[in-house]
Amino acid sequence: MSGKGEQHKLVKVFSGNLWQAQIIQGLLEANHIASMLENDTLSAVTSPYATLGGEVFVLVDMKDKDSATRLISTNSLSSVPYN
């Protein structure tokens, strides 16, 4: 467990539409990498309008960035750009 006061920085590892982001999130989860979804305007988890447009981002803890990007790049959605 992290030390008291230690902060975790979230970084974007994927961007695309909602269904692509959910597939990537499932891939990460299956490989024990925690992630969350966020879109341009509101949280994709809480917004009833999240699917009406805009990019959805998959965020992971900075410590998992390399593992997550490597995993994403080896699957069929790797043609969708991510930062």
C-alpha positions as CSV (number, residue, x, y, z in Angstrom):
1,M,0.0,0.0,0.0
2,S,1.2,3.5,-0.7
3,G,2.7,5.7,2.0
4,K,0.8,8.4,3.8
5,G,0.6,11.5,1.7
6,E,1.9,9.8,-1.5
7,Q,0.1,10.9,-4.6
8,H,-0.5,8.9,-7.7
9,K,-0.3,10.7,-11.0
10,L,-2.7,9.5,-13.7
11,V,-1.5,9.5,-17.3
12,K,-3.4,9.0,-20.6
13,V,-2.5,5.8,-22.4
14,F,-5.3,5.6,-24.9
15,S,-7.9,7.8,-26.6
16,G,-10.8,6.9,-28.8
17,N,-14.5,6.4,-28.7
18,L,-16.3,5.0,-25.7
19,W,-16.6,1.4,-26.9
20,Q,-12.9,1.3,-27.8
21,A,-11.9,2.8,-24.5
22,Q,-14.0,0.2,-22.7
23,I,-12.4,-2.7,-24.6
24,I,-8.9,-1.3,-23.6
25,Q,-10.0,-0.8,-20.0
26,G,-11.1,-4.5,-20.0
27,L,-7.8,-5.6,-21.5
28,L,-5.9,-3.7,-18.8
29,E,-8.1,-5.0,-16.0
30,A,-7.6,-8.6,-17.2
31,N,-3.9,-7.9,-16.9
32,H,-4.2,-6.5,-13.4
33,I,-3.7,-2.8,-14.4
34,A,-6.2,-0.5,-12.8
35,S,-7.6,2.3,-15.0
36,M,-10.4,4.8,-15.3
37,L,-12.2,6.4,-18.2
38,E,-12.6,10.1,-18.8
39,N,-14.0,12.1,-21.7
40,D,-13.5,15.7,-23.0
41,T,-16.3,17.3,-20.9
42,L,-17.6,15.0,-18.2
43,S,-16.6,11.7,-16.6
44,A,-17.5,8.8,-19.0
45,V,-18.6,6.9,-16.0
46,T,-21.2,9.4,-14.7
47,S,-22.3,11.2,-17.8
48,P,-25.5,10.0,-19.6
49,Y,-24.2,11.9,-22.6
50,A,-20.8,10.4,-22.8
51,T,-21.5,8.6,-26.1
52,L,-22.7,11.7,-27.9
53,G,-19.2,12.6,-29.2
54,G,-15.8,13.6,-28.1
55,E,-12.8,11.5,-27.2
56,V,-12.7,9.1,-24.3
57,F,-9.4,8.7,-22.5
58,V,-8.1,5.7,-20.6
59,L,-6.0,6.7,-17.7
60,V,-3.6,4.6,-15.6
61,D,-1.3,5.3,-12.7
62,M,2.1,6.6,-13.9
63,K,3.8,3.4,-12.5
64,D,1.7,1.3,-14.9
65,K,2.2,3.5,-18.0
66,D,4.9,1.4,-19.7
67,S,3.1,-1.9,-19.1
68,A,-0.2,-0.5,-20.2
69,T,1.2,1.1,-23.4
70,R,3.1,-2.1,-24.3
71,L,-0.1,-4.2,-23.8
72,I,-2.2,-1.8,-25.8
73,S,0.2,-1.7,-28.7
74,T,0.1,-5.5,-29.0
75,N,-3.7,-5.8,-29.5
76,S,-5.9,-5.1,-32.5
77,L,-6.9,-1.6,-31.5
78,S,-3.3,-0.4,-31.6
79,S,-4.0,1.5,-34.7
80,V,-6.0,4.1,-32.7
81,P,-3.5,6.7,-31.5
82,Y,-2.8,7.3,-27.8
83,N,-0.4,9.6,-26.0
